[in-house]
Amino acid sequence: MDVLRRAPKVLLHDHLDGGLRPATVVDLARETGYAGLPTTDVEELAHWFYEAANSGSLERYLETFAHTVGVMQTADALARVAAECAEDLAADGVIYAEVRYAPELHLERELSLNDVVEAVNAGFREGERRAAAAGHPIRMGALLTAMRHAARSMEIAELAVQYRDDGVVGFDIAGAEAGYPPTRHLDAFEYLQRENAHFTIHAGEGFGLPSIWQAIQWCGADRLGHGVRIIDDIEVDGDDVKMGRLAAYVRDKRIPLEMAPTSNVMTGAAKSIADHPIGLLRRLYFRVTINTDNRLMSGTSMTQEFAQLAEAFGYRLHDFQWFTLNAMKSAFIPFDQRLALINGVIKPGYAALAAE
C-alpha cells in the first residue's frame, strides 16, 4: 500500500464539491449558517455521506451534494475547499489533477459566476503552494461544469474560455443522464470547438450507448466522463472478443475513458470492483484512466482505487504506470507540458519504485 501511495498519479475526474474534508463541511456549516447537515459530528457525517451515496442509484448519489454545495456559497469557503483539495491530492501522490465544479451551483449568496471561478482559482494556487512546501508538488487545473438539466451551458462555456489562461483547462457537463442528453447543449460544444477549447462529457455512467454516441459523434467530446457502458458494445465468448462499431471507434480514436471504479459500483454502473469493465478494457488497450470522482461520498482516494484494482485484477506497478501515462497523455494542458511531466516525473518515479 505504501508503494502505491508513493506512486505518481494523474487524476482527470474529481469533483470539487465531492471531495471536502468532513471536518471542513462542519466548520463551514457553522461559519456560513448552513443548518441542513444531518449531523455535526465529523465521524458520523463522514459515515452518513458514504451510506447515503452507496445506494446503487446515480440520482440518489447526487442528492448528497446538497450539503457540500450548501456550505460552498462564499468566496472564502470556495477558496478553502479548493486549497484543501490540492493539499489532499498531493499528499496522496497526485502530481497533476483536473478538478471540476459547477459555478452555477454557488450563486446563492450573491457571488457572480466570475467571483466563483476566481475564488476557486485562488484556492488551487494556494493549495499548490502549501503542497510544494510540504514536499508534494502538484499542478491543479479546473474544469468548469454545466448542469445538463439546466440552461446555462453557453454561459459556462464562455467562462471556461475567458479563464483558460488563468487555470481553467476545460469544460464539462454533469448531472443525471437519463432524459438530459448532451445534444441539449450542442451550441456550447460548437462554441468551444470554434474556440479551440477542450471539453469532456459525462456519458455512459447512468445511461447507455446512445449517451456515449451522442457525446462523441454529435458533440465532439475530447474525453468521456466514465464511459462504463461502452462494455455494452463488446461481446465476450471465452477468448473470443467482438467489438461493435462504437466500441471499436472509441478504441481506435484513443478516446480517453475517465473511469472511477468505486463510484461506478456505488451508482450501479458496475456490480463490483472485480466485475468492473476496466479489467476487460485494459486488456483490450482502450485508453482507460483511473479516477476518484467524489472522494468524500465514495470514501476513497487514488491510492485506494489503485489498491482495489491491484487486488481485483492483479495489477502491478507497470500497469499503474500505463494507466497514469494514459491520463497524462489525455490531460487538457499543452503537449510540451504533458511531456515534461511524463519524462520528468512519472517515468522516473515509477522507475525508482520498481528498483526498490
Secondary structure, 3 states (H helix, E strand, C coil): CHHHHHCCEEEEEEEHHHCCCHHHHHHHHHHHCCCCCCCCCHHHHHHHHHHHHCCCCHHHHHHCHHHHHHCCCCHHHHHHHHHHHHHHHHHCCEEEEEEEECHHHCCCCCCCHHHHHHHHHHHHHHHHHHHHHCCCCCEEEEEEEEECCCCCHHHHHHHHHHCCCCCEEEEEEECCCCCCCHHHHHHHHHHHHHCCCCEEEEECCCCCHHHHHHHHHHCCCCEEEECHHHHHHEEEECCEEEECHHHHHHHHCCCCEEECHHHHHHCCCCCCCCCCCHHHHHHCCCCEEECCECHHHHCCCHHHHHHHHHHHHCCCHHHHHHHHHHHHHCCCCCHHHHHHHHHHHHHHHHHHHHHC
